[in-house]
Amino acid sequence: MRFVHITPPLVYITTRDEGNEAKMQLGAWMKAIFAEKDVVFYLQAIESNDGACKLGNVGRICDEYRSTASYASKSQGVDVP
């Protein structure tokens, strides 16, 4: 039996870290622990374009993936900088 693990999604941050650093640490831990025996879907890499989108040293969702007024997230509304 194999399991699929998905790293926690990042949030869009503009002025300070709002939990993304802890989520990135959890994602790194998941890769270190489960990658040899299970599948780890690294959602954070997709959301941040492999770490290209950051605020300081903390990853964040890239602009092209965030909710906007023209494409609002059904459950979370619109991200506002």
Summary of the structure (lengths in Angstrom):
residues: 81
radius of gyration: 13.8
end to end distance: 43.2
largest distance: 43.2
contacts: 190
relative contact order: 0.22
helix: 28%
strand: 17%
